[in-house]
């Protein structure tokens, strides 16, 4: 089963890429890697969650937001390389999340993205990762993820 078929079987439809919020492009392929710009919790360009995890949003909301961000990252990967079957593996995921000062469950929130990548790519979706909290994110987003993927030779 190819990646597009797997996405379809999971009920996932990739959105078209929305216009970046600044002077950058959604993803860049270089030297056998693809680097995605920050992705967040959008469906068809509309932000689905806003606020602070641990105050306005529960960790479960954060998990679902991270899953949506992973789907947005897949759309960015496809934008850069044309065919998701060219991906050898997801190499690294970095999650920046807006949380309360006492929030300590960053890992479970980031699992929303990690779980999605494993569902889509199997073992090749397992990756190195960093999850961290921050004070602010653009337009009151609860999180953004960065993704690096390697390409098949």
N, C-alpha and C positions, 0 to 999 in steps of 0.2 A: 504494500500500500504506500503510495507516495504521500508527501506532506500535505498537499491540498486535499487529498482524499481523507487523510487522518483528521484534518481540521473540520471537514464537512461532517465526518462521523461524530465529532465532538460537539457539533452544532455551532462552530465558530466561523463567522464570516469576517474577513479582514476588511477594515474600513479603508477608504481612500485617505491618502496623506493630507493632513490639514496644513495650512500655511504656517511656517515656523513663527514664533513670537519675537524673533530677532534675526540678526544677520548670520544665518547658518543654514545648513541643509540637514534633512532628516537622518541621513546615514552616509557613511563613506567607506568604500572598500579600498584597502591598501595592503600590499604585502601579504596577501592570503588571509587577511582578517577583515571583518566588517565591524565598524564602530557606530553604534546608534546614539543619536542625540537623546536627551532625556525624554522619557515617555511617561504619560500619566493615564489616569482613569477616564478615558473618553470612549464614547460610542458615537460614531459618525460625527466626530469633531465636537461633540457636546460633553462637557465635564460632568461626570456622574456623582462625584463626591467632592465636597469642599470642607475645610476645617482642620481641626487639630485632633489627631488620634490620641485617645485617652481623655478627651474633654467632649468635643462635638461628635466624635466617631468612636465606635468600639474597635477593639482589635479585629473582630470579625469583619467589620466594615473595611478596615485597612487591608485585610486579606483579599477581599473582593476587589478593592481598588487596585491592589498590586497585580491581581490576575488580569484585570482590564489593561493595566499598563504593559504587561507582558504581551498581550494580544496586539496592542498598539506598536510594540517593538517589532513584532513579527511583520506587521505592515511596513515598517521602516526598513527592515531587512529585505523584504521583497522589493521595495522601491529601489534599493541600492543594487541588488543582484539579479532581479527579474524572476528567479525561480528558487523557492525555498529548499528544493532538493539539492541545491549546490552547497548547502550548509553541512559541514562535517560534524561540528558540535557547537554547543553554547559553551563558551570558555569562561566568561565572568559576568556576574550581575552585581551592580552596586545600587543599593536602595537608599535614597535620602527621604526621610519621612519627618513631617512636622508633628511633633509629639509634645505632651506635657513634660515638664522637667522630671517628674518621678516615673515616667513610663519606662519599662524595662523589657517589654516583650517584642522587641523589634524583629527578632528571628521569626516568630509566628506570623507576623504581617508579611514579611518578605517571602515566606513560604507560598503565598498566593501566586507569585511570579515563578518561583522555583518549581512548584508542583505543575504548573501549566507547561513549562518547558520540558519536563520529563514526560508528561502526557503526550506531547506532540512529537518529541524526538527520541523517546525511550532513553536508554543509557547515555546517548549522545546529548541529552538535555541536561544531564548532571554537570554542575559547574562550580567554580570557586565563587565566593560571594563576600560582600561586605554590606552590613545593614547598620545604618546610623540615624540618629535623630538630629534635627536642626530647628532653629528658631522660626524661620520663614521660608516660604517657597512662592514662586510667582502665582498670581491670581488666586490666592488662598487654597492652592492645591494641598492635599494631605500627603502626597508622596510623588516622587519621580524615580524612575529606574533608568540606569544605563546598562547597555548590553554590549558585550563583545562576542562575536562568533567567528569561528574559523571556517574556511572554505575547503571543499574537497579539491584535491590536485587534479 
